[in-house]
Amino acid sequence: MRTAYIVGISVPAAEFRARLAEIPGAVLVRELPPARVVVVLPDGTSAKTLASLPGVTSVREDRPERLLRADSRDRP
């Protein structure tokens, strides 16, 4: 299962994207203000690998909440 991370960066996103290419299968999904990006890592890739890249200031697993409409909770 692929895992998404919110990554704080201290370098421009273009420079980070070039460094991210060092991790096979890693994908920069989008940029977030201020100085953050969403990255998806393939199975078996540790967040420590991502954190070790130059320019990374923080790594937090992105755990999106499942949003349900109020009326859909009662449906099977």
N, C-alpha and C positions, 0 to 999 in steps of 0.2 A: 504494500500500500504506500502510495506516495504521501509525503507529509509537507504541509505548507508552513512557512515561517515568516514572521514579520522581522525584518532585519534593519537595524539602525546603521547608517553609513556616514562616514566622514569624508567621503570622496564623491565626485559627481557620479550620477547613475551610469553614464556611459563608461566611465572608468571601472566601476564596480562590475558592470556586465562583462567587460573584457576579462576581469579576474575570475568571475564566476565560471567562465569557460574551462577553468582548470578542474572543475568537478564534473565528471561525465554524467550527462542526463539532467543536470540542474537547469532550471528554467526561471528566469525573472519574469513574473507574471505582470506586475505593474508597479508604478511608483506611487508612493504615498507622501504627502507633505507632513511634517518637515523632515527631510533627510531619512526617509524610510522606504523600503521596497518589500514586496511580497515575492518570496522565492519558494519554489516547489523542488524538493529533493526526491530522487528515486529511492526505492526500497534499499535498505542496508546502508544508506549514507547517513553518517552521524552529523548531528547539529554541531558537534565540535569541529568537524571538517569545515563547515561553513564559517564558524566563529574564528577560525584560524586565518581566514583570508585577510590580507591587508585592507584597511579601511572599514572593517566591521567593528561597530561599537556595542551592538547588542543583538541578541537572537532570542526570539520568543516564539514558541509554537503557536500557530494560528488555529484556534479551535472555534470555528464558526458555529453559532447556535442555530438550531433548526427552527425556523420561523413557521408557525402554523397560524392560519386564520382562525379566529375564535369559533366560527361555525363549522370548521372542518374537523375539529377535535372530536365531535360526536359521531362522525361518519366512520364506517368500517374501512 
